[in-house]
Amino acid sequence: MKVLIHTLVWKRPEATEITYKGFDRIQERLKEAGIDSEVLVTSSEPEHTAKATDRGYNVFEYKNLPVAEKYDAAMHETLNYEWDFLMGMDSNNLLSDDFIKRWVEKSNQEENRFFGSSSFIALDSKNEYMFRYKTRRVNILSNVGKGIRRDVWEHMRKVGS
């Protein structure tokens, strides 16, 4: 099994550096569980491209605005990689080892088509503090650490075309 961790980056290199350390930790936890992974960074700035490349991450460069277009181009780009699950992360997100452990435990179950988190830690927009967030409704997932199995993603892309 293989996981592609994807993020869009723009500005805030200090926050992104913390996120990259989190990606490295996530990759370590996946490796410990026998799961291959790689990171794809969609970058709009040379500084971010250099930081990601220096870490050994894959980089897809695309203009930042409009952001929806950047996101759509990045989602098309993910299909150029081999993966079984796509994990989407924002450039200011951190996931716990517990989240990764619980996902790994469920990852081989046929019904595990989507995954995500109902709570997360994020940096504020000024990089001044971290905050913890938890959704208030049951069975509602945040955008942090969201994921989808490849066959489901490919089917959705075909239906949406």
Secondary structure, 3 states (H helix, E strand, C coil): CEEEEEEEECCCHHHHHHHHHHHHHHHHHHHHCCCEEEEEEEECCHHHHHHHHHCCCEEEECCCCCHHHHHHHHHHHHCCCCCCEEEEECCCEECCHHHHHHHHHHCCCCCCCEECCCEEEEECCCCCCEEEEECCCCCCCCCCCEEEEHHHHHHHHHHHC
